[in-house]
Amino acid sequence: MSAERYNPEEDDSDEDGESLPVIGKTDKEREQLTQAVKNILLFRTLDDEQRMTVIDAMTQKVVSAGWFISSK
């Protein structure tokens, strides 16, 4: 799974009434993502609602074996 870069300082969607992205997921996918991020510092600082908001915005990216995944 992956998500677009997010800068909370530039996010004013709550103020403008814009809806945040929600990518459909099964309960199993949500649980897998929750388990996958539970020990990542960035996610540990979020409360449950914030964590689910981020997980809801994640999308799946299928890659072939041997691909190099970069943050850029």
Secondary structure, DSSP 8 states (H G I E B T S, - for coil): -B-----GGG--HHHHT---------HHHHHHHHHHHTTSHHHHTS-HHHHHHHHHH-B-----TT------
